[in-house]
Amino acid sequence: MTGRILRIELRRSAAPGVALLSLVTGTALVLTSTEFYAGRWMQLAITARTMLMVLLPLALAGGAWLGRRDARHRVDELFASTVRPRWQRVGPAAGALAGAVATAYLLVFLVAAGWVVRTAGYFPANAMVVIAVGVPALIAAAWLGMAAGRAVPRLVTAPLVAVLGFVLVGLVPEWVMTVDTATTLARLRPEPSAVLLVPTFSGGVDDFQTVTNRVSLLQMVWLVSLAATGLLLLGAVRRRAIALAVLPAVLGAAVTVPLLPVGGTRGAVVADPVAVELVCDNDGPQVCVTRAHAGVLPDVVGPAREALAVIAAKLPDAPVRAVETQQVAYWAQLTPDLSPPRHPGDTLVFETPTINRTGGADLSDGDFVPSLLRAVWEQECGEGSEDDEPLARRLAAAWLSDQPPALESWWDRTDAERAQRAYQALVGLPEAEQRHRMAAARDAALDCRTDALLALLPEEKP
């Protein structure tokens, strides 16, 4: 009997409409955001969690609309006079709505997965755990919305709970992080662990980081307890039952908040050592990228070898391999036992190119090879750069390519004139002296010193 009622609810209630609206909205969001996750499973998981900022208010509104159904049709008093307990009557409707919103969420994920599976070279299993947190979140929102619609069966209830839900999951965490930005960077007062009770993940995750399973499982515990509160509120009749219905949420928060890491979203992520492992092409001078970015390797091999050839033609002891930066200097801040690597002189370290919507490298701006030439005089030292370092690297790259520094529109005119003068002075030296100075500048850069490179620039006129 219950199964038959459930099938009727799935066909005739508002549940299919809520699922369709969630599916269309979620699909539109993921298909217009492919550049943020293409080729990377963990970024897809974070995008799915961020998408809850919109899907949760929809689930709340859909639940509120379904919850006021009895009052809207003026049969609530009739059903209240029956012997059957209320929770048995609302159970099929709650189950239908829960299944509808969860199915829509998973279908949106499958649509987005089509953009990732073709080009992703690394599949972190815990990305599925991160995505799975969205299921109890949406079920909890749907049941709380039904309870709100039953308690206040008004036409404005659905839009009001939708707005309230968006404020709670979309604006409050951002406000907390914005207020604490200065003190967080100073590590004096990090974001409270309670921020992680919100299932959205607006803090972002680097391609070489991952959300710990511990945090995801604790969030699931909290969301399941919140869903239980919503279901109990939906079935409660007496005031005592309503008061007791809040207990699962209170207990869930009491258990999970002390166990969640302090620091909000920053404390929930850790470095992923597998994501930074190198994947290489050895059919010629070796070119390597990180496993997390394996999809860009076919696109960067040609330009990287072209740059290596240009460097070898001009620079003594030139690098013979090119390796994508593993950015350990960045995520070592979150993992103190890791330190920035010092690459040997035979290795050219380049920045990750922009990843396009299909998971490949976007090299359309033509700056990739020039950026490789500038990278000859860089080392991952884990420290900030001096003001003139970018200008000096552009001068050095211009020497490698035998082309004067381009006067780009964003340059300061004074800097452009300094670079032009420095280039003319450099190429006016004997060729052996040029090679000696540039080799010394590279050796110093490999030791995290910039004095030899900056010495190529003339002093600024007062």
C-alpha positions as CSV (number, residue, x, y, z in Angstrom):
1,M,0.0,0.0,0.0
2,T,2.8,2.4,0.9
3,G,4.6,1.7,-2.3
4,R,1.4,2.4,-4.3
5,I,0.9,5.7,-2.5
6,L,4.6,6.6,-3.1
7,R,4.2,6.0,-6.9
8,I,1.0,8.2,-6.9
9,E,3.0,10.9,-5.1
10,L,5.7,10.7,-7.7
11,R,3.2,11.1,-10.5
12,R,0.8,13.6,-9.2
13,S,2.4,15.7,-6.5
14,A,4.8,18.7,-6.8
15,A,7.8,16.4,-6.5
16,P,8.4,15.8,-10.2
17,G,8.0,19.6,-10.8
18,V,10.6,20.3,-8.2
19,A,12.9,17.7,-9.6
20,L,12.5,19.1,-13.1
21,L,13.2,22.6,-12.0
22,S,16.3,21.6,-10.1
23,L,17.5,19.5,-13.0
24,V,17.1,22.3,-15.5
25,T,18.7,24.9,-13.2
26,G,21.5,22.7,-12.1
27,T,22.3,21.6,-15.7
28,A,22.4,25.3,-16.8
29,L,24.8,26.1,-14.0
30,V,27.2,23.3,-14.6
31,L,27.2,23.7,-18.4
32,T,28.0,27.4,-18.1
33,S,30.8,26.7,-15.6
34,T,32.8,24.0,-17.4
35,E,36.0,26.1,-17.4
36,F,36.1,25.8,-13.6
37,Y,36.2,22.0,-13.5
38,A,36.9,20.6,-17.0
39,G,39.4,17.7,-16.7
40,R,39.5,17.8,-12.9
41,W,37.2,15.6,-10.7
42,M,37.9,17.4,-7.4
43,Q,37.0,20.8,-9.0
44,L,33.8,19.2,-10.3
45,A,33.0,18.1,-6.8
46,I,33.6,21.6,-5.4
47,T,31.4,23.0,-8.2
48,A,28.6,20.6,-7.3
49,R,28.8,21.7,-3.7
50,T,28.8,25.4,-4.7
51,M,25.8,24.7,-6.9
52,L,23.9,23.9,-3.7
53,M,23.7,27.6,-3.1
54,V,20.9,27.6,-5.7
55,L,19.5,24.1,-5.4
56,L,19.0,24.2,-1.6
57,P,16.7,27.2,-1.8
58,L,14.8,25.5,-4.6
59,A,14.4,22.3,-2.4
60,L,13.2,24.5,0.5
61,A,10.6,26.3,-1.7
62,G,9.4,23.0,-3.3
63,G,9.0,21.4,0.1
64,A,7.1,24.4,1.4
65,W,4.8,24.3,-1.6
66,L,4.1,20.6,-1.1
67,G,3.7,21.0,2.6
68,R,0.8,23.4,2.3
69,R,-1.1,21.1,0.0
70,D,-3.6,19.8,2.5
71,A,-4.4,23.3,3.7
72,R,-4.6,24.6,0.2
73,H,-7.3,21.9,-0.6
74,R,-8.9,22.4,2.8
75,V,-8.6,18.7,3.8
76,D,-6.2,19.1,6.7
77,E,-9.0,18.9,9.3
78,L,-10.5,15.9,7.6
79,F,-7.2,14.0,7.6
80,A,-6.5,15.1,11.2
81,S,-9.7,13.3,12.2
82,T,-8.6,9.9,10.9
83,V,-7.1,7.3,13.1
84,R,-4.0,6.8,11.0
85,P,-0.9,8.7,12.5
86,R,0.2,11.8,10.7
87,W,3.7,10.5,10.0
88,Q,2.3,7.6,8.1
89,R,0.3,10.0,5.9
90,V,3.1,12.4,5.2
91,G,5.8,9.7,4.8
92,P,5.1,8.9,1.1
93,A,5.0,12.6,0.1
94,A,8.3,13.2,2.0
95,G,9.9,10.2,0.4
96,A,8.8,11.2,-3.1
97,L,10.2,14.7,-2.7
98,A,13.4,13.4,-1.2
99,G,13.9,11.0,-4.0
100,A,13.1,13.7,-6.6
101,V,15.6,16.2,-5.4
102,A,18.3,13.6,-4.8
103,T,17.8,12.2,-8.3
104,A,17.9,15.6,-9.9
105,Y,21.2,16.4,-8.1
106,L,22.8,13.1,-9.2
107,L,21.6,13.6,-12.8
108,V,23.2,17.1,-12.9
109,F,26.5,15.5,-11.7
110,L,26.3,12.9,-14.4
111,V,25.9,15.6,-17.0
112,A,28.9,17.5,-15.7
113,A,30.9,14.3,-15.5
114,G,30.8,14.0,-19.2
115,W,33.0,17.1,-19.4
116,V,35.5,15.6,-17.1
117,V,35.8,11.9,-17.9
118,R,37.2,12.4,-21.4
119,T,40.3,14.4,-20.3
120,A,40.8,13.8,-16.6
121,G,44.0,11.9,-15.9
122,Y,43.5,11.6,-12.2
123,F,40.4,10.4,-10.3
124,P,40.6,11.1,-6.5
125,A,38.0,8.7,-4.9
126,N,37.1,11.1,-2.2
127,A,35.7,13.5,-4.8
128,M,32.7,11.2,-4.8
129,V,32.4,11.6,-1.0
130,V,32.5,15.4,-1.4
131,I,29.7,15.2,-4.0
132,A,27.6,12.8,-1.9
133,V,27.3,15.4,0.9
134,G,24.8,17.2,-1.4
135,V,22.3,14.4,-1.2
136,P,21.4,14.6,2.6
137,A,21.7,18.4,2.3
138,L,18.9,18.5,-0.3
139,I,16.8,16.0,1.5
140,A,17.1,18.0,4.7
141,A,16.2,21.2,2.9
142,A,13.1,19.5,1.2
143,W,11.8,18.1,4.5
144,L,12.4,21.4,6.4
145,G,10.6,23.2,3.7
146,M,7.6,20.8,3.9
147,A,7.5,21.4,7.7
148,A,7.5,25.1,7.1
149,G,4.7,24.8,4.5
150,R,2.6,22.8,6.9
151,A,3.2,25.1,9.8
152,V,2.5,28.3,7.8
153,P,0.3,27.3,4.8
154,R,0.5,30.6,3.0
155,L,1.3,31.5,-0.6
156,V,4.3,33.5,0.5
157,T,5.9,30.8,2.5
158,A,7.7,29.1,-0.4
159,P,9.5,32.3,-1.7
160,L,10.3,33.4,1.8
161,V,12.0,30.1,2.8
162,A,13.8,30.2,-0.5
163,V,15.2,33.6,0.2
164,L,16.0,32.6,3.8
165,G,17.8,29.5,2.6
166,F,19.9,31.5,0.1
167,V,20.9,33.9,2.8
168,L,21.9,31.1,5.2
169,V,23.9,29.0,2.7
170,G,25.1,31.7,0.3
171,L,25.6,35.0,2.1
172,V,26.3,34.2,5.8
173,P,29.4,32.0,5.2
174,E,30.8,34.6,2.7
175,W,30.1,37.4,5.2
176,V,31.9,35.5,8.0
177,M,34.9,34.9,5.7
178,T,34.9,38.5,4.5
179,V,34.8,39.9,8.1
180,D,37.6,37.7,9.2
181,T,39.8,38.0,6.1
182,A,42.5,40.2,7.7
183,T,42.7,38.3,10.9
184,T,42.6,35.0,9.1
185,L,45.6,35.8,7.1
186,A,47.4,36.8,10.3
187,R,46.2,33.5,11.8
188,L,44.9,35.3,14.8
189,R,41.2,34.4,14.6
190,P,40.4,31.9,11.9
191,E,36.8,31.2,10.7
192,P,34.8,29.2,13.2
193,S,34.4,25.5,12.6
194,A,30.6,26.0,12.5
195,V,31.0,27.5,9.1
196,L,31.4,23.9,7.8
197,L,27.8,23.1,8.9
198,V,26.8,24.9,5.7
199,P,27.1,22.3,2.9
200,T,28.2,24.7,0.2
201,F,31.9,25.0,-0.3
202,S,32.5,28.6,-1.4
203,G,36.1,28.8,-0.1
204,G,37.5,27.0,-3.1
205,V,40.1,24.3,-3.4
206,D,43.4,24.3,-5.3
207,D,43.8,21.7,-8.0
208,F,46.4,20.1,-5.7
209,Q,44.3,20.0,-2.6
210,T,41.4,17.8,-1.5
211,V,38.7,17.9,1.1
212,T,39.3,15.4,3.9
213,N,36.9,12.5,4.2
214,R,36.7,13.3,7.9
215,V,35.1,16.6,7.2
216,S,32.8,15.3,4.6
217,L,31.6,12.5,6.8
218,L,31.0,14.9,9.7
219,Q,29.0,17.1,7.4
220,M,26.9,14.1,6.5
221,V,26.2,13.3,10.1
222,W,25.1,16.8,10.7
223,L,22.9,16.9,7.6
224,V,21.3,13.5,8.3
225,S,20.4,14.8,11.8
226,L,19.0,18.0,10.3
227,A,16.9,15.9,7.9
228,A,15.6,13.8,10.8
229,T,14.5,17.0,12.5
230,G,12.7,18.1,9.4
231,L,10.9,14.8,9.1
232,L,9.9,14.8,12.8
233,L,8.6,18.3,12.5
234,L,6.6,17.4,9.5
235,G,5.0,14.5,11.4
236,A,4.6,16.2,14.8
237,V,1.2,17.2,16.0
238,R,1.5,18.1,19.7
239,R,3.8,20.8,21.1
240,R,5.9,18.2,23.0
241,A,6.5,16.3,19.8
242,I,7.5,19.5,18.0
243,A,10.0,20.3,20.8
244,L,11.5,16.8,20.7
245,A,11.8,17.0,17.0
246,V,14.5,19.6,17.3
247,L,16.7,17.3,19.3
248,P,18.4,15.4,16.4
249,A,19.6,18.7,14.9
250,V,20.9,19.9,18.3
251,L,22.6,16.7,19.0
252,G,24.1,16.6,15.5
253,A,25.5,20.1,15.9
254,A,26.8,19.3,19.4
255,V,28.7,16.2,18.1
256,T,30.1,17.6,14.8
257,V,31.1,21.1,15.6
258,P,33.8,20.2,18.2
259,L,35.2,17.6,15.7
260,L,35.2,19.9,12.6
261,P,38.5,21.8,12.0
262,V,38.9,25.4,13.0
263,G,39.5,27.6,10.1
264,G,36.3,27.0,8.1
265,T,36.9,25.9,4.5
266,R,40.6,26.5,4.9
267,G,40.9,24.0,7.6
268,A,38.9,21.4,5.7
269,V,41.4,21.0,2.9
270,V,44.8,19.2,2.8
271,A,47.4,18.7,0.2
272,D,46.9,15.8,-2.2
273,P,50.3,14.2,-2.9
274,V,49.0,12.0,-5.7
275,A,47.7,15.1,-7.6
276,V,51.2,16.6,-7.8
277,E,52.9,13.5,-9.1
278,L,54.4,14.1,-12.6
279,V,53.1,12.6,-15.8
280,C,55.7,12.9,-18.6
281,D,56.1,12.7,-22.4
282,N,59.5,11.3,-23.2
283,D,59.4,11.3,-27.0
284,G,62.0,14.0,-27.2
285,P,63.1,16.5,-24.5
286,Q,61.1,15.4,-21.4
287,V,58.0,17.5,-20.7
288,C,56.0,16.8,-17.5
289,V,52.8,18.0,-16.0
290,T,51.1,17.1,-12.7
291,R,48.7,14.2,-12.6
292,A,45.9,16.6,-11.8
293,H,46.5,18.4,-15.1
294,A,47.3,15.4,-17.3
295,G,44.8,16.6,-19.8
296,V,46.9,19.6,-20.9
297,L,50.1,17.5,-21.6
298,P,49.4,17.0,-25.4
299,D,48.9,20.7,-25.8
300,V,52.0,21.9,-24.0
301,V,54.5,19.4,-25.3
302,G,55.2,21.2,-28.6
303,P,55.5,24.7,-27.2
304,A,57.6,23.5,-24.3
305,R,60.1,21.8,-26.6
306,E,60.1,24.8,-28.9
307,A,61.1,27.0,-25.9
308,L,63.8,24.5,-24.8
309,A,65.3,24.7,-28.3
310,V,65.4,28.5,-28.2
311,I,67.0,28.5,-24.7
312,A,69.6,25.9,-25.7
313,A,70.7,28.0,-28.7
314,K,71.5,31.0,-26.5
315,L,72.2,29.9,-22.9
316,P,75.1,27.8,-21.6
317,D,74.1,24.8,-19.5
318,A,70.5,25.3,-20.7
319,P,67.6,23.2,-19.2
320,V,66.9,20.0,-21.0
321,R,63.4,19.2,-19.6
322,A,60.3,21.2,-18.7
323,V,58.1,20.5,-15.7
324,E,54.9,22.1,-14.6
325,T,55.1,23.8,-11.2
326,Q,53.7,21.7,-8.4
327,Q,53.0,24.8,-6.4
328,V,54.2,23.3,-3.2
329,A,55.2,26.7,-2.0
330,Y,51.5,27.6,-1.9
331,W,50.0,24.5,-0.2
332,A,53.0,24.1,2.2
333,Q,51.4,27.0,4.1
334,L,48.6,24.5,5.0
335,T,51.0,21.5,5.4
336,P,54.0,22.7,7.4
337,D,56.1,19.5,7.0
338,L,56.3,20.2,3.2
339,S,58.8,22.7,1.8
340,P,59.2,24.3,-1.6
341,P,61.3,22.1,-3.9
342,R,64.5,23.3,-5.4
343,H,64.7,22.2,-9.0
344,P,68.1,21.4,-10.6
345,G,69.5,23.6,-13.3
346,D,68.5,21.1,-16.1
347,T,64.8,21.7,-15.3
348,L,62.6,24.5,-16.6
349,V,59.6,25.0,-14.3
350,F,56.5,26.6,-15.9
351,E,53.2,27.8,-14.6
352,T,50.0,25.8,-15.3
353,P,48.4,27.2,-18.5
354,T,44.8,28.2,-18.5
355,I,42.5,25.2,-18.8
356,N,39.8,25.6,-21.4
357,R,36.2,24.2,-21.3
358,T,37.3,20.8,-22.8
359,G,40.0,20.2,-20.2
360,G,42.9,21.1,-22.5
361,A,45.3,24.0,-22.4
362,D,44.1,27.4,-23.7
363,L,47.1,28.7,-25.6
364,S,45.2,31.1,-27.7
365,D,46.8,34.3,-26.3
366,G,50.2,33.2,-27.6
367,D,51.9,34.0,-24.3
368,F,52.8,30.4,-23.3
369,V,56.2,30.2,-25.1
370,P,57.2,33.7,-23.8
371,S,56.2,32.7,-20.3
372,L,58.5,29.7,-20.6
373,L,61.4,31.9,-21.6
374,R,60.7,34.2,-18.6
375,A,60.6,31.1,-16.4
376,V,64.3,30.3,-17.1
377,W,65.2,32.9,-14.4
378,E,62.7,31.7,-11.8
379,Q,62.8,29.2,-8.9
380,E,60.1,28.2,-6.5
381,C,61.7,29.9,-3.5
382,G,58.5,30.3,-1.5
383,E,59.1,34.0,-1.2
384,G,57.6,37.2,-2.7
385,S,59.3,38.8,-5.7
386,E,60.8,42.3,-5.8
387,D,59.1,45.0,-7.8
388,D,61.6,44.9,-10.7
389,E,61.8,41.1,-11.1
390,P,59.0,40.8,-13.7
391,L,60.6,43.5,-15.8
392,A,64.0,41.9,-15.5
393,R,62.6,38.5,-16.6
394,R,61.0,40.1,-19.6
395,L,64.3,41.6,-20.5
396,A,66.0,38.2,-20.2
397,A,63.3,36.5,-22.3
398,A,63.7,39.2,-25.0
399,W,67.5,38.4,-25.1
400,L,66.7,34.7,-25.6
401,S,64.3,35.3,-28.4
402,D,66.4,38.0,-30.1
403,Q,63.5,40.4,-30.0
404,P,63.4,43.8,-28.2
405,P,60.9,43.9,-25.2
406,A,57.5,44.5,-26.6
407,L,55.9,47.8,-25.5
408,E,52.7,46.3,-24.1
409,S,49.8,48.6,-23.4
410,W,49.7,47.9,-19.7
411,W,53.4,48.7,-19.1
412,D,54.4,51.8,-17.3
413,R,56.1,54.1,-19.8
414,T,59.1,54.5,-17.5
415,D,59.5,50.7,-17.2
416,A,59.2,50.3,-20.9
417,E,62.0,52.8,-21.6
418,R,64.2,51.1,-18.9
419,A,63.7,47.7,-20.6
420,Q,64.5,49.1,-24.0
421,R,67.7,50.8,-22.8
422,A,68.8,47.7,-20.9
423,Y,68.2,45.5,-23.9
424,Q,70.2,47.7,-26.2
425,A,73.0,47.9,-23.7
426,L,73.0,44.1,-23.3
427,V,73.1,43.2,-27.0
428,G,75.8,45.8,-27.5
429,L,78.2,43.7,-25.5
430,P,80.4,41.0,-27.0
431,E,78.5,37.8,-27.4
432,A,80.7,35.9,-24.9
433,E,80.0,38.6,-22.3
434,Q,76.3,38.5,-23.0
435,R,76.3,34.7,-22.4
436,H,78.4,35.0,-19.3
437,R,76.1,37.6,-17.7
438,M,72.9,35.7,-18.5
439,A,74.3,32.4,-17.3
440,A,75.3,34.2,-14.0
441,A,71.8,35.6,-13.7
442,R,70.3,32.1,-14.1
443,D,72.7,30.5,-11.6
444,A,71.8,33.2,-9.1
445,A,68.0,32.7,-9.7
446,L,68.4,28.9,-9.1
447,D,69.9,29.9,-5.7
448,C,66.9,32.2,-5.1
449,R,69.0,35.3,-5.6
450,T,67.9,38.1,-7.9
451,D,70.9,40.4,-7.7
452,A,72.5,39.4,-11.0
453,L,69.2,39.5,-12.9
454,L,68.2,43.0,-11.5
455,A,71.7,44.2,-12.3
456,L,70.8,44.0,-16.0
457,L,68.3,46.9,-15.5
458,P,69.6,50.5,-15.4
459,E,68.9,52.5,-12.3
460,E,65.7,54.6,-12.3
461,K,66.3,58.3,-12.8
462,P,65.2,60.4,-9.8
